[in-house]
């Protein structure tokens, strides 16, 4: 059906069923149509916005919806990710949960929620505790990596409605070769996870996985809550194909009392397997009747790309050679070293910009958030005068000089028993006093052993200069004042930034980073304070920031980035496909890498095994693994192609950054193209 025809039918509600599933491939206008319908419901049909629930895939899409709708409404705009929805429901109906769940011992008005980073930190403490008791002795991963896998396992199992007590059994039973592993490790997984969950529930604390588990076990099946839930009369679901089993369970429940539902589905989607997408389960477990229509057009790519994407599947990979010239897919796999590949990417972008292409229309897509690859590409392009918008961060939070300065101030003001190094002080003075390394070193050697600012001798003043000495003494007086008062850590961060750092050259660029640090401190400390055994939560937060916290983009920063994009976009397949990023020209980097289709089988986790429709006693063979990896890669490639309007360039290198020969599935597809001879598809 043409877009205009379907738009008319949806706006006028010309369907027999209360639920309509709109099928459309990437770029067919599903999200645009969903937003138009929402606006029409409120402005033309007289429906209160509080009666409409919109479920979106992630925070990027929630931000896009809220920004694009921009309605003058008296009612609440209820646009949520599934996780934000259940968080809101748990807060609102917490008394029902407490009544039904005996594990919750600390009764409070609302639950305490922790971030994923905080959850991993707390799981790491537990892993270290059990390792001291002899657990996980032959596991090669670090405690942090084990903690990440265990927290991830809880989330994967919860969104797939799997019993959390059988995670270890599922992982062990799925292994094809069991002689090389010890069953005890997987029994220890279940013991550690049970301890973790019980500790959280006892105090009424939730992380992502536990909140999903609690909602589906103790709230969504409660009769009094179901009555409240069915007060929602209208539902719009964007990216229905990417929903988890838990989210489908919610939609099935909502449909019992719904007036109208509009579900927008990509029949070629379902690539977010890590986050619970399962097309097979979805197709077989819809419990409501619906009308189904299909959008036939595409607004983001040309006809040849459409033909190519429609025909691409595992059995017809050789068709790439037939369509190579028509689709303008260009391959260059001639680089031996990754540095050569990066140089070629930079040259190609410069060539495109010189031809009049807007940098904002170009997207470089790397297989995953590769910090080194990102830095190298950014550096090369900036040398050529081309700005880059990186949609991800993978640096440590402490690497930010302003964060480091605030942490240093906190260590000087409070008794954390955290020893700062002379390098910490050198870096601190360089930033806060805006001086060179030599003068910063003079001051650092003066104070680092005593961990507090000293009076400056005349000799030191002479060496660093009177102006710097004046700034030093002001810094000293401020820190002495902070030490006299009891200031919570989050307030100390805010005050120190406003009084000491705000005048520095790059302060404005770092306001949001420092605000994120302050908010993170408040939430982290509040969460740890719920546990009687967690002493000195402020000290633990400082240790966490110094050693392992990763940088991140807040929603405020994402919004600012999307508004002020003035450069080439550097992103990953997932970020591009689940956001409102549009690209006329796509450049795929490092297509030889296996990370375009990463392995699902890890030492302590496996996404596919932690699903309801996976038989707990079935072996997950290498054949199944290969099939899943290839299928998911093809889904991603098809969706990427359908979001490209003009040209695609693919670059690979024979060797990885570590000097290892690499040859992933994407590379194999490219060889199929090259094997046809001539110069089909060659750049």
N, C-alpha and C positions, 0 to 999 in steps of 0.2 A: 504494500500500500504506500502511496506517495505521502510525503510528510504533511502537506497541506490538507489532504483528505482526512488523514488520521487525526490531525490537530482539531479539525472541525468536529469529528465524531466524539473525541474525548471531551472537548469543551462543552458540547451539548449533551453529554451522557447518553449517546445513542447505542447502548449495549444492553443485552438482556441480563447478563450476570452482574452481580455487585462488584466482582473483582475482574480487573482487566490486566492481563500480562502483555506488555509491549515488548516484542522481541526486536532487537536491532543491534547490528555489529558496531564496533568502535567507530565513532565519528558519524553516526547516523542521526544524531540530534536527540537522543533519549533524555539526557539531563536538561537540555533546553526546553523540551516539551514538558518534562516534569515540573520545572519551575513555572512555566506558563500556566499549567493546570492549577498549581497552588495559588498563583496570583488571581486567576479567574475565580476560583472557589471563594476566596476572601472578598474580592472587589465586586464580582458580578453575581455570585450565587448566595451571598449573604451568610456564608459559613464563618463561625467564630474560629479564629486561628488556634484557640486553645483546644478545639475539637479535632485538630488535624495533627497527626504524628508523622514526621518525616524521618526515616532512617537512612543514613548515609554510611559509606564505607569507612571513612577516616576523618581526621580533623581538618585535612586540606579541603575535603569536599564540604564539610560543615561550614568552614569559613567562606567558601565560594557561595554556598546557598545563602548564607546570612548577608553577604555583601551584595549579591545580585538581586535579591528580593527587595530589600530596601523599602519596605512598606510602612506606611504610617498606621500602625495597628495599636489598638488599645489592649489587645490580648497578648498572650505569650507566644513567641515564635518557637515552636517545639521541633527543632531540628537537632537530632542527636546521632552519634555513633551508637552502636549496640552497647558498648561499654559505658558510655555516659548515661544512656537510658537506664541501665540496671543500677548504676551508682545512684542516680536520682531516686529510683524506686526503693532501693534499700534504705536510703536516708528517710524517705517519706513514710515508709511502712516498717521501720525497724522494730517497733513493738511486736508486730506479728512474727518477725523472724526470731526474736528473743523468746517468744512464747513457744515456738515450734522446735527450736534448736537447743538441746540440753548442753551442748558443748560450750555455749557462751555463758561465762561465769560473771564477767564484769558488766553489769547492766548500766547502760548510759543512754542518753537521749538519741544519739546518732552514732553510727560506727566511725572508726578512724580509718582513713584510706592512705595507703603508702604508694609511692611511685615505684616503677619497675626497678630503678636503680637502688632504691632503698630496700626493696624486697631481696634483690640479689646480695646486697651487703649483709642483710640479716641471715640469709641462707648460708652465706660464706662462713659466718661465725659458727653456725651449726655444723657445717661440713668440717671445719677445723676441730670442733669439739669431738666429733665422731672419728676423725682421722687419728686423734690422740688416743682413741680407744681401740684402734686397729682396723677401722673400716677403710675401704677404698685403697688398700695398700698397693695393689697392683694396677691402679688406674693412673695413667700417665699424665692426665690433665691436671692443671693447677686447681687449687680450691675455688678460685674465682670462676674458672670455666665450668667446674662441676656445679657450682651454685647456679650459674646461668642456665645450664641444661636442666637442672631440677626445677627451677622456677618456670622455665619454658614448658617442661613436661606437664606441670600442673595446669598451665593455661591451655595447652593443646588438648589435654584430656577433658578439661572442663567445658570448652566450647564445642567439643564433639560428644558431650554427654556420656563420657566414659567414666566408670567407677575409678576414683582416684587411688583406691587401695590396690588396684591391679596393674599399675603402671610398670613396676619392675618385672612382673610376670610376663606382661605383653612384650616388653623389650627382649627379655631373655628367650622366650619361646619363639620369637620371630627370627632368631639368628640361625643362619645356614650352617655355620661351623661353630659348634659349641665347645669343642675340645680346647680352644685357645682362651676361653674366658671362664671365670669362676662365677657360679650361680650366686654365691654369697654377695657379690657386688650388687646384684639386682635386688636381692632381699634387703640389702642395706639402703638401696634407693627408697624402697617402700617404708622402711623404718624412719629414715631421715625426713621424708615427705610427711609422714604421719605426725612426727614430732613437730615439724614446722607448722602444719595446719592446725594442730591442737593448740599450740602456743598462741597463734594468731587469734583463733576463735575464742579461746579462754578470755582474752583481753578485748574482744570485739573489734579486732583490727582486720582489715581486708587488703589484699593485693588484687591484681587483675584476675588471676585464676580463681582465687578463693571467693571473690565476690560473684563471679559467674557460677561457681559451684553452689554457693549459698542461695543465690536467687532461684536457680532451677530446682534445688532440692527442697527449700523451705518456704518459698514465697509464691512462685508461679502456680503451684498446685493447691494453694490454700483457697478455700471456697470464698471467704470474705474478700480476699485480694482479687480473685477472678472477677467478682462483681464490680470492683473499682476499676479494674483493667478494661472492662468492656464499656466503660464510659467514653472511651475513645471511639469516635464514629467514622473517622476517615484516616486512611493510611496511604502514604506514598513511600515506596522503597526504591531508592536509586541503587543500581548495581546489584540487583536481586541475585544474579549469578554468583556473586562473591560472598554471599552470606554463609555463616557457620551453621552447624546443626542446631546449636542452642538458639540462634536467632530465628531459624525456621520454626522451632518449637514455640517461640513467642508469637510469631505471625499466625501460626495455626490456631493458637488460643485467641488472639485478637479477632480473627475472622468470624467467630461465633456471634459477635454483636456489632459487626461493622455495617455501615451504610454503603460506603464505597471504598474500594482499594485500587490503587494503581501501582503495579509492580513493573519496573523497567529492567529488562533482562538482556544480557549479551549471550546469544547461543554459543559463541566461541570463547566465552570468558571462563572463569573458574581457575585462573592461574594463581590466586592467592591461597594456595594450599597450606602454606605455613600458618596462615591466620584462620584456618578452618574451612575454607571453601571445598566443597565436595559435590561435583555436578551429578554424579550417579545417585547419591543419597537424596539430593534435592529433587531430582526428577521423579523419584519413587516414593516420596514421603510428603507430598503436598496434600493436605487433608481438606481442601475446599474446592468448590467448583469455580470455574473462571472462563471468560472469553479470552481468546489469544489472537493477537494481530501482529503483523510484521512490518517494520520499517524497511523499505527497499533501497533508500538513497544513502549517500554518504556525502558529508560536507567538508571533510578534512583531507581527502586524497583524490587523485585523478583516476580515471577509468582503468588505466593499465595496472595501477596498484591494486584496485579492487579485484580485477580478474586474477591477478597473481595471488593475492591473499585468499580468495575463495577456493582456488585449486590446490593450495599448499596443504599437504598433510604427509603423514609418515610414508604412505605408499607412493606418493607422487613427487618425491623430492627432485627427481630428474627433470621435472617441468621447469625448474628454475632456469635451466639453460635456454628453454624455449622463450621465456619471457624476460630474460636478462636485459636485452636491449630496450624493450618496450617500457619496462618499469624503471629504467635508469638506476638499477642497483649496481653499484660499482665496487669491485673488490681489489684490495691490494694486500697480499699476504707475502710480499717479497722481502720484508724486513727480517733480519736475523735477530737483532736485539730490540728490546722494547724502546730504547732511546731513539732508534731509527724510526719506529712506528710513530712515536710522539712528534718527532720532527716533521714527518709527513702530514700528520693531522693538522699541525700548526700552519704549515705551508698551504694546505688545501683551504683552511678557513680564511687565511689572508687573501688567497686567490678569489674566494667567493665574495668576500667583503669588497675587494677592489673592483669586482664586477657589478657592484651595486646591491648585493644582498644585505639585508639588515641583520646585524648580529643577533638581535632578539628572535629572529626566525630560524636560528641554527641551534640544534640541540646535540651535544656530545653525550652519548650514552655509554657508560662504563658498566661492566657486568655486575659489580657490587660497589659499595662505598669504599673504594681503594684510596686510602689517604695519600700514598706516595704517587700514584698515577694522577690523582687530582692535582696535587701540588705541582708536579712537573708540567702538566698541561696548562695550568693557570700561569705558571712562570713564563712558559714559552709565549703564550698569547699576550701577556702583559708587556713582554719585550717588543711585541709587534704593535702595541698600542690598542689592543682589543680587550675590553672588559669581560669578566667571566662572572656569572651568577651560579654559585655552587649550592644545590638544594640540600646538601647533607653536610654534616660536620663529623669528623672522627678524631679530632684532637682531644687531648686531656684538658679538662676544664682549668687545671692549674697552669697550663701553658699560656693562658691569657694573663698578660702582665698586670692588669687591674685586679683580677681575681687573686693572683699571687700576692699582690700588695695588701689587699684586705685580709687575707689569711695570715700574712706576716704580722700585721697590726694586731689581729686577734690573739696570736701567740704571745706577743709582747704584753698585752693587756690582761690576759687571763692565765691562770696556772694550769696549763694543759699537760705538762710533762712531755711536750713535743719539742725536741731540740732542733733549732734552725741552724743550717750550715752557713759558712761564710759566703757561699755562693748565693744563698737565699737573701742575705743582707745586701750583697753587692747588687743583685738584681732589683731589690726593693729600693735602695737609695737612687739607683739610676733612673727609675721611673718616677718615684714620688718627689724627688728633689730636682729631677730633670737635669742630671749631670752626667759627665762622661764616666767611663768604666774606671779610670785611674783614681779619680776623686772618690768614687763610690767604694773602691777597694780600701782607701785610707780610712774611711768611716767604718767600713765593715770590720777591719782588723781591730778597731778600737773597741767595739762593743760585742762582738759575737760570742765571746766566752761567758759574759755575764747576762746575755739575753735581755738587755735593757739599754736604753740610750744614756750615754755618759756626758758629763760636762766636757766641752771642747777646750783644750789648752790653746794658748796663744800660738804655739808652733803649728798645731793642726789648722787653726783659723787662717794662718798665713799660707798654708799649703793649698787649702781648698777655696779661699777667698771669703771676704766678709759677707757678700750677698748670699752665698750658699750657707754660711754659718747662721745668718738670720733665718733662713728657711728651715734649717735643721732645728734651731731652738724653738721655732713655732711648732714644728712637728713634735718635738719633745714635750712641750707644754700640753699639747692636745692629748697625747698618749697618757701623760701623767693624770690628766683630768679624767680620762676614760677609766683609768685604773681605780680612781677613788670611788666612782659610782658603780653600782651594779647595773650593767646594761646587758640585756639578752643579746645573744650573738647576732640575730637578724637585725636588731636595732643598731647594734654596733657597726655592722656593715653599712647600713644606710647612712648613719651619722658620719662615719669616716669618709665615705665617698663624697658626701656633700661638703664636708669641711676641709678635706685634704686633697681629694683627687679631682674634684670638679673643674679646677682651674688648669688642669694639664691639657696638652695639645689634642689628644685623641679621646678626651673624656666623653664627649657627646656620642661618639660612636660606640662607647661601651656602657652607656646608661642601662640599656636593656639587659646586658650580660650581668651587670652588678645587681640589678633588680631581681633577675632570675636566681642569682646566688642567695640573696636575702630571703626570697620566698622558699627556696629549696631548704635553707637552714631551718626556717620556721617549721616546715612540714616534717622534715627528717627528725628534728629534736622532739617535736610533739608526738610523733609516732613511737620513737624509742622510749619516751617517757611513760608510755602505756605499760611497759614491761618492767616488773620489779627487779629483774636480774640485770637490767641494762643500766649500769652506772656511767656517770659522766657523758651523757649523750652529746653535749657540745664538743667535747674532746674527740668523740668518735666521728662526729661530722667533719671536723678539721682533718682528721686522719684520712677519712674517706675522700675528701676533696684533694688532699695532697697526693694520694697514692693511686686512685682508680676512677674517679668521676670523669665521665665523658662530657664534652661540650654538646650543646643541643640548641635547636631553634625553638623558641617559644612561639605561641600563636601570634603574638604581636609582631615578632620578627618575620614570620611567614607572610603575614599580611603586608608588611612593609616591603619585603622582597618582591612580592607579586605586583605591587603598585609601581615600584621604582626599578623594575627590570630594564637595564640599559646595556645588556651584554649577552654573549653566548651563554646558553644554559648548559651547565654540566650536571648530569643527573644519572639515575639508575633506571632500569626498565620499570621497576615497581613504582618509583616516585613519579615517573612520567605518566604511566598508565592510570594512576590513582589520584591524579591532580588535574588542574585545569591548564596545564602547560600545553601549548600548541607549538608545532614546529613544521615549517615547510621543508626544511632540510635536516636530515638525521645523519649523524656520524657515529657508527658503532665502533667503539674502541676495544682492542684486545680480544678479538673474536676467537683467537686460539685458546683462550682461557676456559678451563672447565667450570668456572664460576658463572658462566651463562646458564648452566644447568647444574647447580651444585648437588652433591650427594645428599640423599635423605638419611642414609645410614651413617650415624655418628656413634661415637663410643658409648654414649649414655642416652641417646635419643633417636627417634625416628618418627617423622610427622605422620606417615601413612599408617603405622601400627597403632597409633594412639587415636583411633577412630572407631566409632560405634560399629560400622559395617565391616571392620576387620576382625576375622576370627582369631580369638586369643591364642589358639593352638596352632595357627598357620605359620609356616616359615616364609619369611620375606626374602625371596631369592634374588640373585644378581640379575636374573632375567626380568623380574618384576621391577627392580630398581631401574634398569636401563629403560624399560618401557615408560615408567613414570617420568624419568628425567627428559626423555625425548619428547613425550607428549606435552609436558609443561613448557619446554623450550619452544615448540612449534606454536602453542597458544600465545606465548609472549611475542614471538616474531610476527605472527599474523596481526595481533592487536597493535603492535608498534607500526607496522606498515600502513595500517588503516588510519593512523593518526599523522601520516606524512603527506604533504601536498605536492612536493616537487622531485626531490632527489634523495638517494640514500647512498652513503659511502661506508664501506666496511674495511677496517684495518686490523691486521694481526701481525704477530711476531713469532718467530720460531722458538725463541727462548723466553722464559719468564724473567722477572726481576732477580730471582735467585739463581739464574743460570741453568734452570732445568728445561729440557725440551717439553713443549706443551702441545696438546692436540685434543681439543674438546669437541663436543658434538657440533657446535656451530662451525668449527673449522672443517669437520667432515662434510657438512652441507656445502661449504664453499668449494671444497675439492671436487664435489660432484659438478659444480658449475664450471670450474676450470678445466675439468677433464674432457670437456667437449672440444677443446682446442681453440684455434683462432684467438681473438681477443675479446670474446664475449664477456661483458661485465668488467673488463679490466679498466682501471683508472688511467 
